Amino acid sequence: MRAISRGMGEPRSFHAPEVYGREAIGKIARALPPVERLYANVRFSILRPKLLSVMDLLLPDEGRILDIGCGFGLFAAYFGQTQPARRIVGVDPDARRIAMAQRVSSSLGLENEFIAGDARDVSLGGGFAGAYVLDVMHHIPRADQLPMLERLRDVLAPRGVLVVKDITTEPHLGLKFTELMDRAMVGWNEPLAYRHHREWGEMLTSLGFHVRMVRVPDVLPYPHVVIAATKQ
Ligand SMILES: C[S@@+](CC[C@H](N)C(=O)[O-])C[C@H]1O[C@@H](n2cnc3c(N)ncnc32)[C@H](O)[C@@H]1O
């Protein structure tokens, strides 16, 4: 394998993990108890390899990276394995999920850390190289979405990248399918506030981000969109 010096004594690895990430996903699943393992297998079959790889390549390959709404920490464990110089800081209001996330990452030897709290007001510090919000923005009440994105901008270092993976509102049938699946998970009382990808683009641009995005169609009709917003 070819490596060059990174100037700080660390050799840069040009190892390209295989796109399916099967090895990384298998290790995560094995670190979980049976019910959560089942959930992880379902989740990784929805968040297909091509989607994860798009996000993986958009996120910085080192430094502190925020995972907002990290749940059981599946993706902190995934992105931590694909680039071991990342230090992922996961945030979720569910203390049980946070404890599980910490256990999974620690059992894989990753130096990730996890905070139980609401991303809208928990203390986060600053200077993050990147942040990602994976299928979480539509769980945030509509009126709180812009302030939350603003908050994430403020905790990023200059040129930091915010990656938002969410569900766009077209095609309409895809949205309805997603809503049904989400309702099966969260019930009927929790607000679900999806937006068209154009709206996310406009909001992020109004906050001073440089925005690019790609829609990722798949076998299942989820209308996935991945948005990369770079702090100027
Ligand atoms: C659909 S799950 C996604 C979990 C994980 N990102 C994934 O893709 O598997 C949504 C997560 O967002 C979390 N969440 C909801 N509101 C939040 C908030 N205000 N701050 C941080 N996390 C939040 C929930 O607790 C839940 O774990």
PDBQT file of the ligand as one rigid body, heavy atoms in Angstrom, charges set to zero:
ROOT
HETATM    1  C1  LIG A 301     -35.025   8.244  12.854  1.00  0.00    +0.000 C 
HETATM    2  S1  LIG A 301     -33.960   8.283  14.224  1.00  0.00    +0.000 S 
HETATM    3  C2  LIG A 301     -32.391   8.367  13.386  1.00  0.00    +0.000 C 
HETATM    4  C3  LIG A 301     -31.290   7.831  14.253  1.00  0.00    +0.000 C 
HETATM    5  C4  LIG A 301     -29.960   7.738  13.526  1.00  0.00    +0.000 C 
HETATM    6  N1  LIG A 301     -29.494   9.032  13.055  1.00  0.00    +0.000 N 
HETATM    7  C5  LIG A 301     -30.121   6.798  12.368  1.00  0.00    +0.000 C 
HETATM    8  O1  LIG A 301     -30.094   7.255  11.219  1.00  0.00    +0.000 OA
HETATM    9  O2  LIG A 301     -30.287   5.592  12.619  1.00  0.00    +0.000 OA
HETATM   10  C6  LIG A 301     -34.122   9.936  14.824  1.00  0.00    +0.000 C 
HETATM   11  C7  LIG A 301     -33.273  10.199  16.050  1.00  0.00    +0.000 C 
HETATM   12  O3  LIG A 301     -33.289  11.609  16.298  1.00  0.00    +0.000 OA
HETATM   13  C8  LIG A 301     -33.289  11.795  17.686  1.00  0.00    +0.000 C 
HETATM   14  N2  LIG A 301     -33.787  13.155  17.969  1.00  0.00    +0.000 N 
HETATM   15  C9  LIG A 301     -35.051  13.619  17.904  1.00  0.00    +0.000 A 
HETATM   16  N3  LIG A 301     -35.096  14.908  18.283  1.00  0.00    +0.000 NA
HETATM   17  C10 LIG A 301     -33.817  15.269  18.580  1.00  0.00    +0.000 A 
HETATM   18  C11 LIG A 301     -33.224  16.460  19.063  1.00  0.00    +0.000 A 
HETATM   19  N4  LIG A 301     -33.959  17.551  19.310  1.00  0.00    +0.000 N 
HETATM   20  N5  LIG A 301     -31.889  16.497  19.286  1.00  0.00    +0.000 NA
HETATM   21  C12 LIG A 301     -31.140  15.388  19.029  1.00  0.00    +0.000 A 
HETATM   22  N6  LIG A 301     -31.658  14.224  18.581  1.00  0.00    +0.000 NA
HETATM   23  C13 LIG A 301     -32.982  14.163  18.369  1.00  0.00    +0.000 A 
HETATM   24  C14 LIG A 301     -34.205  10.678  18.199  1.00  0.00    +0.000 C 
HETATM   25  O4  LIG A 301     -34.022  10.408  19.585  1.00  0.00    +0.000 OA
HETATM   26  C15 LIG A 301     -33.786   9.519  17.315  1.00  0.00    +0.000 C 
HETATM   27  O5  LIG A 301     -32.744   8.750  17.895  1.00  0.00    +0.000 OA
ENDROOT
TORSDOF 0
